[in-house]
Amino acid sequence: MLRPVNLDFFAAETDLREIFDFLFSATDVRVFESYSEYDSDLREFKSTDELAGVYQLGRDPAGNGHAILLQLWSPLVMRDLVIRRFSLNPSKCDGHTFRHNIEGGGLMQLYLGGVHDLIITMSHFGHQSQVRAQSWGVGDGVDWEALGKVSRPIEYHIRNRLALAKVPGRPVLREALELARRGYALKPSMGTPWAFELSSEILEKS
């Protein structure tokens, strides 16, 4: 049974660009927004620059660690690409009537935080376990062995190739580390009353 992946990490713009450059060049995943804009089709992004043309990579304006919500779909993992249109109540959504989202138990999530004032909020990569997806009724049509083969290199790339330091269980990537050395706080979100602390050895190392 495939275990879940829940990798929280700290990254700024150049770090995230390196992640997406890897996704687009070294994996078969396709990158989609989790939910479309109101009254719009769901967008797919086919390059790092295309994504950066829509979003401010590495910035978290609201400071909640969810500045950009993306889903990664692999044709090796799920044969069918399922994009669902759902209705909205226009009286509660400023007149908007629908949105789209992408669905499936074999999707991988990439939720991005970034710089907010003098804080770096946490980003996240992960996917469900086979057991949980099946218990929720969303495990059909997923090649779980393939999901592990696709997700492991992504997790390894973030955790082992791009990270230069870590706080408990959470890698800190290159630019985020440089900012932390300049006094930026590493937090899950701006509202978190505490911050992760890097060792004095890491902070002082040039």
Order of alpha helices (4+ residues) and beta strands (2+ residues): beta-alpha-beta-beta-alpha-beta-beta-beta-beta-beta-beta-beta-alpha-alpha-beta-beta-alpha-beta-alpha
